Amino acid sequence: MANEPVVHVVDDDAAIRDSLAFLLDTANLVSRTYDSAAALLAHADRLEPGCIITDVRMPDMNGLEMVRRLAAMGVRHPVIVMTGHADVPLAIEAVRAGVKDFIEKPFDDEALLSSIQTALADHPGTARQEGPDAEVAERLASLSARERQVLEGLVAGHANKVIAYDLEISPRTVEVYRANVMTKMKARSLSELVRMTILVQRV
């Protein structure tokens, strides 16, 4: 139908584009695929309402640069970036640039679809809800000093062993603190933890 939201998929890997298009089709979601950031930007002035899913690392122009270009063009579609484990710091930078979510590969289909549904329900320009931010701020306040230090390392995109080195503790101890942080913050994933932390810090 003409008013159905469209999921715009950007990836230079044809196999991933095809598999995502198939997944979206089975979930009764309309999709458009693009083989590069440039291909999507060429249609930016006439993109159907919906959301954008993009690989964070692509030749010529990465997903983060594409997000910045879209913002400069006034395109307000929510963006989800897909990232390999090594690219998590880049994905975190993307969240800081306004990306809605990031999903680590290999991703779980249900987790991706859930993220897409959340993005499609997001209407740019709506007022920020005070309640959720206040709740997250309370959770942040409940963290111990060491847990805050570990959280800061995670939000900076550092690996566990880097955080361990900086804090002069073992990587195993960092894992314990990280698990505590995830529990106290009620975060289901690293991307959710980073996003909620950054959003509260923006307020």
N, C-alpha and C positions, 0 to 999 in steps of 0.2 A: 504494500500500500504506500501511497505517496508520502504519508506522514510518519511512516515507520522510521525510527532512528537507524543510522548506518554505522557499522563498526569499520573504520578505515584501518587496514592492516598494511604496515610498511616493513618490508624485510627484503634483503637482497638474495636470500636463499629461497628458491622456488618451492622446494619441498616443504619448508616451514609455512610459506604463504598458503600453499594448497591444503596442508593439514589444518591450519587455523580456519581457513574458509570452510572446510568440511565440518570442523567442530562447531563453528558458529551456525552453519546451516542446520545441523542436528538439534541445535538449541533454539531453532526458529528465529535466528537473528540475521539481518541482512548485512552483507559485508562487501567492501570494495578493497581490492588489493593493489599495491604499488611496489615496484621493484627497487625504489630508492627514495631517499628524502626529497630529492629534486623533483621526482615524479609527483609526489603529493603536493609539494609547494607550488608546482605549476597549476594545480587545480584548487589552490587554497581559497581563491575568491568565490568559488562555487561549490565548496564542500557541503554535502548534505548534513543536517544536524545529526549528532551522535557523539562518538568518541573515537580516539585514535590509539592504536596499539603499534608500537615501533620497537625494533631491535635497537639497543643502545649503541652497539658498535657495528657500523657499516662503512664501506669504502666511500671516499669523497666527502661525505658529510655524516657525522654521527647523530644519534637520536637527540642528544642534548642540544646541539647546534640547531637542529630542525625545530625543537621546541622554542628556542630563542627567536628564530626567524618568524615562526607562527605568531608568537606574542607581539613581535614588532609590527606584524601585519594586522593585528587586531583579531586574530582567530582565537576564539575562547573555548574550543573543544577540550574536554578533559582528556589527558594523555596518560597512557599506561606504558611503561618501558619494560622490555624483556632484557634480562641480563645474564651473562655467564657469571660464575662465582668470582672470577678475577676482576670483573667489571663492577662489583658492588660499590666501590668508592665513586665511580662515575655515575651510577644510578642514584646514589645519595645526593650527589651534586645536582642531578636532575630534579630530585624532590625539592631541593632548595630553590630551584628555578621555577617551581610551580607545578611539577608533574603530580598527577593524582596518586599514582601507585607505581611500584616496580615489582616484577615477578622474576624470581630466579629460575633459570633453566637447570635441569629439566623441570618444567612446571607441571603441577597437578591440574588436570582439565577443570575440575570443579572449582579450584581456587581461582583460576583464571576467569572462568565464567562469573563467579561471584564478584570479582574485581570489576569486570565489565558492567555487570548489572548496577553496581554502586556508581560507576562512572556515568552510566546513562541516566541515572536518577539525579545526577548532580547538575544543577542549573546555574551557570555562571551568573554572578551578580546578586545571588540571593544573600540575605544577611547572614552573618556568622551566628551560629547558635551559641549562646553563652553557656548553657548547661554542660555539654560535652567537654568544652575547654576547661571549665571549672573542675570537672571530675578528673581530667588528665592532670591538671595542676596539683590537685590533692594527691594523686598517685605519685607524682614526681616528688612531692614533699615527704612522702612516706619512705623514700629510699635512704639508705644509710650513706654516709660520706663516700665509702668505698664503692658502693653500688652506683652512685652518681658519677664517680670517676670512670668506671667501666662503661656506663651509658654514654658518657662524653666521647670515649674512645670509639664506641660503635657508631655513633652519629657522625664522627669524623671519618668513618669508613675504614678504620684500622682493623686488621686481623687480630684474633685472640692472642697470638704470640707477640705481636707488636705491643698490644695493651699490657701484656704480662711483663715485657721488657721495660716499658715506661714506668710501670707501677712497682717494679721489682718484686713480682710475685710469680708463681708458676702458671703456665697456660691452663692447667687443670683447675686451679683456683679461679681463674678468669671465667672458665666454663660454668663453675658453680655460681659465681656472682651474676653472670649473664642469665642463667636460668632463673635466678631470684628476681632479676630486673624484669624479665618477660612475664613472670607470674604476677608481680606487684603492679606492673603497668597494664596487665590484662591484654597483652599483645599476642596475636596468634602467629605473627611472622616478624622477621627483621624489618621488612619494609613498613609494616604497620607501626612498629616501635619507633622507627626513624621518623615516619610521617607525623605521628601524633606529637612527638617531642619537638620537631621543627615548627609545627603549626602553633603550639602553645608558646614557643619562644618568639614567634612573630607578633603575638598579640601585644 
